[in-house]
Amino acid sequence: MRHISWIVTIPVALVAILFAISNRGIVTLSLWPLPFTLDTPVYLAALLALVLGFLAGGFIVWNSQRRHRRRARREGNRVLYLERELKEAQARAAAAEKRLAESTRPVSGPVSGTLPGSTGGLPVPTGENTAPTVH
């Protein structure tokens, strides 16, 4: 991006310098209702008009984008609010899961007839009648 700006800036500066060298004649500037007049070189009057036009155009574009900047600011604030709300909801969900896990945990170890570490609570055959039944 820096190179592109130099590619544009250098030719524009050269044209402005050549314009200033070529137009050194004097011109009288006056604004009708005011009694003041100003004698200035042509290049200074032209460059001053270009700079004022550039600044006026920049202000108009900046002012026309006000609505979009305002909407982006509001949406950014809404995103921050929703992210904060999401973190709070995740914290509440984690706390609720923890409470649920604590309330469903057996009080004094595994229930008899289940394997230690099993969560399904399926019955485990004890030593008697472990032979398969044939029908």
N, C-alpha and C positions, 0 to 999 in steps of 0.2 A: 504494500500500500504506500509505503514511503517513496518508493521509486516512481510510482504513478504520479504522485503529487509533484515530484521534481520534474517529471516529463512534461507536465502541464505548466508548472510555475516558470520554468526557465524561458520557454518561448513567449509567454505573456509578458514577462519582465523585459525581454529584449524588444518586443513591439512597443512597450510603454517608453523605453529609453529612446528608441528611434523616433517615436512620435514627439517626445519632448525636445530632441535635438532639432527636428525638422520644423517645429512650430514655435518659434521664439518671438513671434510678433506680439505686439501689445494690443489688448482689447479692453474696452471700458465696460464694466458691469454696473448696472444700476437697477434698483427695484422701484418702480414708478411712484408709489405714493411717498416713498422716503426720499429725502434730499441727498442721500449719500451716494457716491459713485466710487468705484474701485478700478484702478488701472492694473491689470495683471497680464502675464503672458498667456497665450492661447492654450498652451499645453496644461498650465495649472488650472485654468477654468474647466477644460475638458476632463481632466483627471478628477477634479473635485466633483464634477457632475456624475462621473462614473462611480466614485466612492459613495456619494449620497444615494444614488440609485441602488447600489449593491446593499447598503445598509437598510434602505426602505424595503427592498424585496425580502431580505432576511427577516426583518420584523414581521412582515405580512405572512410569510410562511410559518414562522414560529407561532404567531397568534392563531393561525388557522389550524394548527395541530394541537391547540389547547385541549379540545374535547378528547382527543385520543390519549394525551398524557394523563388527563384526569381519570379516564376510564382505566388505564393501565395501573395507576396508583391505587384506585379502589379495588381492582382485582388482586393486586399484590397484597393489600391489607387483608382481603378475604382469604387468600391462600394461607397467610400467616395464622389467621384465626382458625381456619379449618385444620391446619397442621397441629396447632396447639390442642384443639378439641380431640383430634385423632389420638394424640399421645395420652391424653387424659382417659379416653375410652379404652385404650389398650391397657393402661395401668389398672383401670377398674376391672376389665375382663381378666387380667392376670390374677388380681386379688380374689375375684369370684371363683376362678378355677382352683386357686389354692384352698379357699374355704371349702369348696366342694370336695376336693381330694381329702382334706382333713376330716370332713364329716362322713365320708364313705369308707375310711380306713378302719379296719377292725381294731378294737380296743386292746385285746390281749393276744395278738398274734394271729396266725392263719386259722381258719375254721377247720375242725377235724375232718379228715376225709378229703382234703384238697392238697395239691402239691404246693410246697413252699415256693413262693415267687410266681405262682400262676395267678392270673387275674380273672380267669373265667369262672372259677369256683366249681369246676367239674369234679365229680366224685372219683376217688382213686380206690381201686379194689384193694382191700386189705388181704391178709394171708389166707383166709378161708374161701373155698369155692373159686379158685382162680383158674380152674380148668374150663376150656370153652364148652359151651352147651351146644349139643347137636339136636336138631329137631327133625 
